[in-house]
Amino acid sequence: MDKSYDFDLVCIGSGPAGQRAAVQAAKLGKRAAVVEKRRMVGGVCVDTGTIPSKTFREAVLAFGSHAERFRSSHGLSLDRRPTVDQLLGRVNDVIQREGEVVEHQLVRNDIAVIRGEASFLDPHTVRVAADQDSQQFTASNFLIAVGTVPSPPPGPPPNGEVVMTSDGLLDLKRIPKEMVVVGGGVIGIEYASMFAALGVEVTLVDKRERPLEFLDTEIVDELIHQMRNHNVTFRLGEAVERLDVSERPPTRAIIHLESGKRLVSDLVLFSIGRLGATESLNLGAAGIEADKRGRLKVDGQFRTGVPHIFAAGDVIGFPSLAATSAEQGRLAACYAFDVPTEPMRTHFPIGIYSIPEISMVGATEQELTTKRVPYEIGLARYREIARGQILGDDTGLLKMLFHQQDKRVLGVHIIGTGATELIHIGQAVLRLNGGLDYFMTTVFNYPTMAECYKVAALDAYNKLVL
């Protein structure tokens, strides 16, 4: 340890990347600290992002149209439409609890938690300002893990009533009757499907012709089909020209599209990308420069252009997942202290917490076709699985891609109940270079959703033996 510095590692941001990096450094016997400017530790993930949105989704499932269909099909009485307080009550409870869990983990690992906003004074020194006070800290290594903020909407700022961004969920004042979601990325799709499940008439606007282009085409088609069945209207290939808010009550949003169309809605949610939250860091003093979207460029060891300053998580861009951010933070700490480690695995799962949820790992059909890799498809539909019948999900689908010659698993794609949990079986087999034989000879519990793997494997086998 270099005693000339206050810390061996200071993590700016306590989200998954900063938290995991600090813990890894502490496990190596290093003096670690995290700086957090938010109301609690855990970063965007706990405060406004992953945890709130996924908890909100569970509340929607409990109150929404999916639950109503289940209750009505079993002769149960239907509840009234939920209130905002009912939906957000559980969200706030979970946020508070998760923040406590993260802080407890940091404290028990003897990691200093510094409250306030950090900015560089030089490559080895930061000032942390909180209220009217400020402190200075030095470190031999820094990790920038500040996450992202929503891109601002054009026109009136978010107010939680008529205009909001994806970070404004907790400011929601009421459940709208009509809603426009601008942006068909992961966050936009998730919230559009959630509000539609509550019976809200949702219109989704996106300038691309297809949302979620990185996913398997068949899975996206199924998602769009199911969302349309829940009264989501898709305005694809359309862009917003400007936004106005009516002055006379009831206050409504007026969205003008570049095509000349006009949409009027109780609420408009802008989810048009996110910017690296680096503006206040005074990066120039450290010799670092962010790109025009506030993101930082790093090498294979998560080092910025200044070797002792690392960056990880959403602030460095794709894949911008909580799970991958945590692993990036851990690896960055290992590289900072010259600890031998393997690079991050490429076969990480992606989860989309829409209704229905989606998850994937490995290659898509589009990728394999472009690379001219011969493959065969195995399908299992939830309606063919006893557990699917029990859960009342007759629209889910599990799809596996196998190499035609050696029968290795190349990709797994799922839409439906439990997709983000179910995917890990496919991930493990893919990581271990397993294939068709494993699924053909393995016994799965009955009745479980895991049986989908057996059914999909049988489907592929029947095609491959022809």
C-alpha positions as MATLAB code, in Angstrom:
seq = 'MDKSYDFDLVCIGSGPAGQRAAVQAAKLGKRAAVVEKRRMVGGVCVDTGTIPSKTFREAVLAFGSHAERFRSSHGLSLDRRPTVDQLLGRVNDVIQREGEVVEHQLVRNDIAVIRGEASFLDPHTVRVAADQDSQQFTASNFLIAVGTVPSPPPGPPPNGEVVMTSDGLLDLKRIPKEMVVVGGGVIGIEYASMFAALGVEVTLVDKRERPLEFLDTEIVDELIHQMRNHNVTFRLGEAVERLDVSERPPTRAIIHLESGKRLVSDLVLFSIGRLGATESLNLGAAGIEADKRGRLKVDGQFRTGVPHIFAAGDVIGFPSLAATSAEQGRLAACYAFDVPTEPMRTHFPIGIYSIPEISMVGATEQELTTKRVPYEIGLARYREIARGQILGDDTGLLKMLFHQQDKRVLGVHIIGTGATELIHIGQAVLRLNGGLDYFMTTVFNYPTMAECYKVAALDAYNKLVL';
ca = [
       0.000    0.000    0.000;
       1.156    3.491   -0.836;
       0.767    5.398    2.446;
       1.202    8.717    0.653;
      -2.433    8.450   -0.490;
      -5.576    8.369    1.636;
      -6.899    5.308   -0.205;
      -5.705    2.632   -2.575;
      -8.985    2.788   -4.518;
     -11.756    5.362   -4.561;
     -14.896    4.389   -6.454;
     -16.969    7.340   -7.613;
     -20.455    5.871   -7.576;
     -21.844    3.050   -5.435;
     -23.901    1.205   -8.033;
     -23.097   -2.387   -9.026;
     -19.717   -1.479  -10.582;
     -18.487    0.758   -7.758;
     -19.826   -1.485   -5.029;
     -18.267   -4.659   -6.445;
     -14.924   -2.961   -7.165;
     -14.690   -1.597   -3.632;
     -15.517   -4.980   -2.098;
     -12.965   -6.718   -4.311;
     -10.301   -4.199   -3.299;
     -11.166   -4.691    0.367;
     -10.901   -8.471   -0.020;
      -7.394   -7.905   -1.352;
      -6.495   -5.996    1.810;
      -6.634   -2.564    0.150;
      -8.006    0.679    1.583;
     -11.178    1.343   -0.398;
     -13.840    4.042   -0.419;
     -16.990    4.801   -2.370;
     -18.355    8.284   -3.010;
     -22.112    8.600   -3.451;
     -24.099   11.791   -4.044;
     -27.549   10.199   -4.003;
     -29.855    9.816   -1.025;
     -28.622    6.261   -0.460;
     -25.900    3.939   -1.655;
     -26.637    1.612   -4.543;
     -26.480    4.198   -7.305;
     -28.983    4.524  -10.135;
     -29.586    0.763   -9.917;
     -31.204    1.006   -6.492;
     -32.491    4.586   -6.526;
     -34.204    5.121   -9.883;
     -33.322    2.304  -12.273;
     -33.243   -1.471  -12.039;
     -34.735   -2.067   -8.592;
     -37.626    0.449   -8.822;
     -38.624   -0.558  -12.358;
     -38.564   -4.297  -11.658;
     -40.447   -3.885   -8.383;
     -42.996   -1.704  -10.190;
     -43.390   -4.515  -12.725;
     -44.188   -7.032   -9.979;
     -46.783   -4.646   -8.553;
     -48.344   -4.279  -11.993;
     -48.495   -8.048  -12.393;
     -50.245   -8.331   -9.042;
     -52.862   -5.684   -9.901;
     -52.950   -5.580  -13.686;
     -54.876   -7.238  -16.470;
     -52.755  -10.393  -16.344;
     -53.817  -10.972  -12.746;
     -57.413  -10.110  -13.611;
     -57.492  -12.736  -16.379;
     -56.175  -15.347  -13.963;
     -58.714  -14.423  -11.279;
     -61.650  -14.286  -13.691;
     -60.751  -17.649  -15.233;
     -60.889  -19.156  -11.739;
     -64.161  -17.468  -10.767;
     -62.444  -15.015   -8.420;
     -63.603  -11.444   -7.869;
     -61.778   -8.641   -9.656;
     -60.150   -5.817   -7.742;
     -60.537   -2.181   -8.664;
     -57.871   -0.425  -10.657;
     -54.820    0.116   -8.413;
     -53.820    3.530   -7.167;
     -50.368    5.058   -7.494;
     -49.856    4.612   -3.766;
     -50.606    0.910   -4.030;
     -48.179    0.457   -6.908;
     -45.381    2.579   -5.490;
     -45.688    1.585   -1.856;
     -43.855   -1.677   -2.388;
     -41.331    0.052   -4.661;
     -40.273    2.453   -1.926;
     -40.029   -0.349    0.617;
     -37.740   -2.409   -1.622;
     -35.565    0.596   -2.504;
     -35.045    1.341    1.180;
     -34.219   -2.264    1.978;
     -31.807   -2.699   -0.928;
     -29.996    0.492   -0.001;
     -29.542   -0.856    3.516;
     -28.238   -4.172    2.171;
     -25.630   -2.445    0.000;
     -24.515   -0.131    2.792;
     -24.216   -3.037    5.222;
     -22.034   -4.912    2.750;
     -19.739   -1.923    2.367;
     -19.507   -1.292    6.109;
     -18.761   -4.888    7.047;
     -15.913   -4.877    4.518;
     -14.451   -1.747    6.160;
     -15.103    0.371    3.067;
     -15.409    4.100    3.708;
     -18.689    5.563    2.480;
     -18.236    9.239    1.583;
     -21.396   11.263    0.961;
     -21.353   14.031   -1.594;
     -20.534   14.922   -5.188;
     -17.013   14.214   -6.410;
     -14.938   16.262   -8.837;
     -11.295   15.866   -9.774;
      -8.721   18.414   -8.693;
      -5.856   16.495  -10.305;
      -5.304   12.868  -11.441;
      -4.893   11.652   -7.841;
      -7.188   14.012   -5.910;
     -10.955   14.538   -5.707;
     -13.035   17.088   -3.873;
     -16.277   15.774   -2.396;
     -18.881   18.468   -1.802;
     -21.914   17.914    0.433;
     -24.251   20.743    1.385;
     -21.962   23.653    2.336;
     -18.943   21.509    3.198;
     -16.270   19.858    1.090;
     -13.401   17.464    1.683;
     -10.420   16.367   -0.379;
      -9.234   12.774   -0.773;
      -6.302   11.257   -2.598;
      -6.023    7.764   -4.051;
      -3.528    5.731   -5.997;
      -6.396    4.419   -8.158;
      -9.861    5.648   -9.068;
     -12.862    3.891  -10.576;
     -15.453    6.093  -12.288;
     -18.786    4.307  -11.974;
     -21.259    7.179  -12.004;
     -23.816    5.559  -14.290;
     -26.093    7.530  -16.591;
     -28.941   10.034  -16.622;
     -31.883   10.220  -19.061;
     -31.507   12.323  -22.180;
     -33.664   15.430  -21.652;
     -36.953   15.622  -23.569;
     -37.535   18.367  -26.124;
     -39.704   21.084  -24.664;
     -41.115   21.346  -21.133;
     -39.031   19.662  -18.409;
     -40.282   16.517  -16.606;
     -42.820   17.292  -13.887;
     -44.119   13.852  -12.877;
     -47.629   14.774  -14.029;
     -47.658   15.226  -17.807;
     -43.999   14.831  -18.808;
     -41.612   12.331  -17.269;
     -38.420   10.423  -17.998;
     -37.544    6.881  -17.078;
     -35.989    8.091  -13.811;
     -39.218    9.774  -12.725;
     -41.259    6.727  -11.780;
     -41.365    7.668   -8.104;
     -42.724   11.113   -9.034;
     -45.783    9.630  -10.738;
     -48.910   11.384   -9.444;
     -51.662    9.269  -11.004;
     -52.315    6.401  -13.389;
     -53.142    7.978  -16.775;
     -55.909    6.822  -19.096;
     -53.731    7.470  -22.151;
     -49.959    7.532  -22.404;
     -47.320    8.075  -25.084;
     -43.914    6.452  -24.699;
     -41.200    8.013  -26.850;
     -38.367    5.559  -27.443;
     -38.537    1.842  -28.223;
     -35.391    0.761  -26.416;
     -35.335   -1.580  -23.447;
     -36.667    0.944  -20.918;
     -39.360    2.302  -23.219;
     -40.624   -1.168  -24.112;
     -40.634   -2.237  -20.475;
     -42.685    0.707  -19.264;
     -45.016    0.649  -22.274;
     -45.889   -2.980  -21.560;
     -46.298   -2.371  -17.819;
     -48.734    0.509  -18.209;
     -50.622   -1.372  -20.926;
     -51.080   -4.251  -18.463;
     -52.796   -1.746  -16.163;
     -55.332   -0.975  -18.887;
     -53.692    2.272  -20.018;
     -53.990    3.035  -23.735;
     -50.328    3.275  -24.749;
     -48.805    4.614  -27.957;
     -45.119    3.877  -28.484;
     -43.174    6.159  -30.838;
     -39.735    5.219  -32.163;
     -37.758    6.477  -35.138;
     -36.525    2.974  -35.934;
     -38.600    0.580  -37.987;
     -38.049   -2.223  -35.443;
     -37.553   -1.980  -31.678;
     -34.955   -4.055  -29.821;
     -32.990   -4.853  -32.964;
     -30.346   -6.809  -31.025;
     -32.886   -9.483  -30.054;
     -34.018  -12.466  -32.108;
     -36.520  -11.268  -34.711;
     -39.096  -13.948  -33.956;
     -39.051  -13.114  -30.254;
     -39.542   -9.388  -30.944;
     -42.404  -10.160  -33.332;
     -44.102  -12.175  -30.596;
     -43.584   -9.367  -28.076;
     -45.103   -6.788  -30.422;
     -48.038   -9.109  -31.091;
     -48.741   -9.542  -27.387;
     -48.361   -5.844  -26.650;
     -50.788   -4.996  -29.453;
     -53.239   -7.405  -27.854;
     -52.985   -5.185  -24.769;
     -53.887   -2.076  -26.799;
     -50.377   -0.765  -27.421;
     -50.222    1.197  -30.664;
     -46.820    1.257  -32.360;
     -45.778    4.356  -34.319;
     -42.493    3.095  -35.766;
     -40.364    5.094  -38.180;
     -41.660    8.268  -36.491;
     -39.714   10.973  -34.658;
     -40.854   13.714  -32.289;
     -40.491   17.233  -33.656;
     -41.595   19.078  -30.527;
     -43.605   18.760  -27.356;
     -46.179   21.175  -25.993;
     -48.252   21.096  -22.815;
     -51.785   22.497  -22.916;
     -52.406   25.425  -20.606;
     -56.096   24.837  -19.954;
     -57.147   22.048  -17.589;
     -57.072   19.160  -17.815;
     -53.380   19.563  -18.613;
     -52.302   17.266  -21.443;
     -49.222   16.618  -23.526;
     -49.318   17.450  -27.229;
     -46.667   15.543  -29.188;
     -45.940   16.791  -32.709;
     -44.302   14.199  -34.959;
     -42.029   15.058  -37.866;
     -44.498   13.360  -40.210;
     -47.124   15.961  -39.303;
     -49.118   13.697  -36.990;
     -50.189   14.961  -33.604;
     -50.707   12.859  -30.493;
     -52.554   14.108  -27.405;
     -52.071   12.239  -24.155;
     -52.466   12.457  -20.367;
     -48.796   11.534  -19.924;
     -45.722   11.289  -22.116;
     -42.726    9.221  -21.022;
     -39.457   10.031  -22.750;
     -36.995    7.165  -22.972;
     -34.717    8.419  -25.734;
     -31.381    7.166  -24.511;
     -29.144    7.981  -21.598;
     -26.062   10.146  -21.069;
     -23.020    9.374  -18.962;
     -23.321   11.268  -15.658;
     -19.823   12.730  -15.990;
     -20.578   16.414  -16.425;
     -19.776   17.398  -12.821;
     -16.591   15.311  -12.478;
     -14.226   17.973  -13.881;
     -12.584   15.251  -15.956;
     -10.189   17.698  -17.595;
      -8.308   18.092  -14.310;
      -7.641   14.357  -14.370;
      -6.584   14.337  -18.018;
      -9.692   12.491  -19.228;
     -12.264   13.447  -21.833;
     -15.775   12.045  -22.250;
     -17.481   11.642  -25.614;
     -20.422   13.785  -26.694;
     -22.799   11.510  -24.771;
     -20.778   11.745  -21.569;
     -19.407    8.231  -21.859;
     -15.835    7.143  -21.234;
     -13.660    5.010  -23.472;
     -11.694    2.230  -21.778;
      -9.326   -0.535  -22.848;
      -9.636   -4.267  -22.190;
      -8.691   -3.713  -18.540;
     -11.224   -0.914  -18.058;
      -8.494    1.722  -17.925;
      -9.176    5.172  -19.288;
      -6.441    7.186  -21.025;
      -4.976    7.766  -17.563;
      -3.663    4.321  -16.469;
      -4.613    4.550  -12.784;
      -8.148    5.813  -13.495;
     -10.619    3.093  -14.447;
     -14.253    3.231  -15.547;
     -16.962    0.569  -15.483;
     -20.715    0.138  -15.707;
     -23.205    2.102  -17.766;
     -20.817    5.069  -18.083;
     -18.723    3.053  -20.582;
     -21.732    1.991  -22.664;
     -22.816   -1.449  -23.890;
     -24.022   -3.745  -22.451;
     -25.161   -1.454  -19.605;
     -26.566   -4.246  -17.450;
     -26.420   -4.339  -13.662;
     -24.918   -7.832  -13.714;
     -22.202   -7.038  -16.260;
     -21.453   -3.734  -14.517;
     -20.762   -5.588  -11.268;
     -18.370   -7.953  -13.003;
     -16.639   -5.073  -14.782;
     -16.082   -3.391  -11.433;
     -14.619   -6.540   -9.899;
     -12.264   -7.044  -12.831;
     -11.188   -3.385  -12.797;
     -10.161   -3.733   -9.151;
      -8.167   -6.867   -9.971;
      -6.375   -5.114  -12.828;
      -5.684   -2.078  -10.649;
      -3.758   -4.223   -8.177;
      -2.172   -6.604  -10.717;
      -4.195   -9.606   -9.594;
      -4.241  -12.331  -12.291;
      -7.767  -12.768  -13.619;
      -9.611  -13.927  -16.709;
     -11.490  -11.413  -18.877;
     -15.267  -11.194  -18.637;
     -17.099  -14.011  -20.386;
     -18.917  -13.102  -23.560;
     -21.893  -15.384  -22.951;
     -23.737  -13.187  -20.463;
     -27.546  -13.237  -20.396;
     -29.684  -10.282  -21.369;
     -33.018   -9.753  -19.642;
     -35.846   -7.504  -20.807;
     -38.384   -7.048  -18.007;
     -41.323   -6.279  -20.233;
     -44.691   -8.011  -19.894;
     -44.114  -10.704  -21.094;
     -40.454  -10.815  -20.112;
     -37.676  -11.753  -22.523;
     -34.213  -13.204  -22.046;
     -31.473  -14.390  -24.353;
     -27.933  -15.714  -24.351;
     -25.637  -16.474  -27.266;
     -26.240  -15.855  -30.955;
     -29.421  -14.838  -32.752;
     -30.628  -16.301  -36.023;
     -29.654  -13.069  -37.752;
     -26.060  -13.320  -36.527;
     -25.693  -16.965  -37.521;
     -27.165  -16.291  -40.962;
     -24.795  -13.373  -41.531;
     -21.802  -15.500  -40.484;
     -23.054  -18.459  -42.588;
     -23.103  -20.797  -39.602;
     -25.345  -23.838  -40.275;
     -27.909  -24.226  -37.494;
     -31.171  -25.884  -36.579;
     -33.997  -24.569  -34.407;
     -35.735  -26.295  -31.523;
     -38.971  -24.770  -30.210;
     -41.019  -25.340  -27.090;
     -44.245  -23.452  -26.500;
     -45.476  -22.885  -22.980;
     -48.914  -24.195  -23.881;
     -47.296  -27.622  -24.462;
     -45.794  -27.638  -20.957;
     -47.811  -28.622  -17.886;
     -46.257  -25.827  -15.853;
     -47.267  -23.333  -18.519;
     -50.867  -24.479  -18.169;
     -50.673  -24.203  -14.392;
     -49.334  -20.636  -14.618;
     -51.929  -19.664  -17.210;
     -49.292  -18.659  -19.786;
     -50.188  -20.130  -23.181;
     -48.201  -17.628  -25.248;
     -44.634  -18.185  -23.994;
     -41.911  -19.613  -26.192;
     -38.421  -21.084  -25.696;
     -36.186  -21.292  -28.745;
     -32.786  -22.975  -28.989;
     -30.301  -22.796  -31.832;
     -28.010  -25.801  -32.402;
     -25.039  -26.199  -34.757;
     -26.037  -28.614  -37.499;
     -22.744  -30.538  -37.445;
     -21.581  -30.852  -33.825;
     -25.004  -30.129  -32.221;
     -23.576  -27.462  -29.848;
     -25.938  -24.899  -28.364;
     -25.385  -21.589  -30.136;
     -28.141  -19.484  -28.617;
     -31.206  -19.576  -26.378;
     -34.102  -17.133  -26.679;
     -37.142  -17.045  -24.383;
     -40.293  -14.968  -24.106;
     -42.794  -15.628  -21.347;
     -43.170  -16.166  -17.632;
     -39.868  -16.708  -15.822;
     -37.740  -16.126  -18.922;
     -34.998  -14.275  -17.042;
     -34.655  -17.161  -14.558;
     -35.047  -19.964  -17.097;
     -32.267  -18.612  -19.313;
     -29.504  -19.630  -16.903;
     -29.841  -23.323  -17.744;
     -29.073  -22.536  -21.363;
     -26.296  -20.168  -20.338;
     -24.535  -22.889  -18.317;
     -24.728  -25.443  -21.119;
     -23.558  -22.878  -23.660;
     -20.625  -21.847  -21.453;
     -19.565  -25.498  -21.026;
     -19.804  -26.182  -24.792;
     -22.688  -28.568  -24.270;
     -25.353  -29.345  -26.775;
     -28.240  -31.489  -27.897;
     -27.092  -34.678  -26.140;
     -27.235  -33.006  -22.732;
     -30.853  -31.959  -23.098;
     -31.890  -35.260  -24.690;
     -30.531  -37.328  -21.798;
     -31.175  -35.043  -18.817;
     -34.218  -35.498  -16.558;
     -35.969  -32.291  -15.493;
     -38.369  -31.896  -12.581;
     -42.051  -32.218  -13.504;
     -43.960  -29.992  -13.768;
     -41.449  -27.170  -14.318;
     -40.722  -24.599  -16.977;
     -37.288  -26.222  -17.359;
     -39.029  -28.973  -19.320;
     -39.107  -26.511  -22.198;
     -35.463  -27.368  -22.805;
     -36.295  -31.062  -23.260;
     -39.185  -30.320  -25.610;
     -37.112  -27.871  -27.669;
     -34.251  -30.375  -27.889;
     -36.605  -33.105  -29.114;
     -37.981  -30.709  -31.698;
     -34.483  -29.950  -32.986;
     -33.495  -33.631  -32.926;
     -36.483  -34.577  -35.099;
     -35.353  -32.049  -37.697;
     -31.679  -33.008  -37.575;
     -32.258  -36.752  -38.140;
     -34.160  -36.177  -41.362;
];
